[in-house]
């Protein structure tokens, strides 16, 4: 299911509408989450950040590490001006 979900983003990636990256376990190399941006406004250099991490991997810094890497790419390579995010009220973190 995860592979199908990731593959479903290919078209929007090529159109410049969103970037979605897999977050994989460093040692075991299996999928533990995803991080990316959508609602990309190239003219303004903005996008909305979104991510998910499997519950067994919460609190281990995986998303923080992925976020730092994605932000570096967005701001230093793609020259974004702003990335914003909202949160789910049911997520206590």
N, C-alpha and C positions, 0 to 999 in steps of 0.2 A: 504494500500500500504506500509506503514512504517513497519508493522509487517512482510510482505512478504520480504521486503528488508533486514531487520535484520536477518530473518531466513535463507536467502540465504548465509550468512557468516558462518554458522555453520560448514560446511565441512572444510573450510580453517582454522577455529579456531582449530579444532581437529587435523589437519595436522601441526599446528604450523606455518602457513603461514601468518596469520594476526589475530589481536585482534580488535574487534569492539564493542564499548560500547554505549548504548543509553544514551542520556542526557535527563533527565526528569525534569519537573517543580516540585520544592520541595513541594509545597503545593497542587497543583491540580493533580500531578502524571501523567501528559500526556507528550508525546514525544515532545521535542522542538529542538532536534538535535542529533548529533552523533559525537563520537571521537574515534580514534583508530590508530593502526599502521599496515602497510603492508610492503611488501618487506623485511620481517624479515630474517636476515642473522644470524642464531644462532651461527655459528662458530666465527663470529666477534662481536656478541652482538650488532647489529645495526638494525635499522628499520626507515621507513619513516612515519611521523605523518600526519594525515589528519583529518579534522573535517568539520562539517557544523552546522550552527545554523539557525533556521527559522528567517526570516527578522524581525518579530515583537519582537524578543528577543535579537536583536543586541544591543550592548552597555550596557548590564546589568551585565557583568562579568561572565556569565554562562560558557563560553568556558574557561576562565582563571581558574575558579574553577575546571572544569573538567580536564583541562590540568595538573594542580598541582597534582591532584589525580592520573591521569594516569602516569605522570612522576615518582611519588613516587613508584608506583607499578612496573614500568619498571626497574628503577634503584635499588630500595631497595629489591624487591622480586625476579625479574627475572634476576637481575645482568646485565642489558644492559650496554654497553659502550658508545653508541652514538645514538641519535635520531635526524633526520634531517627533514626539511620540505621546501616546496616551496610555492609560493603564486600565486593566479590568478591575473593577471594585471588589470582585470576589477573590482576587489574588492578594493575599496578605503581604507578600514581599514587595 
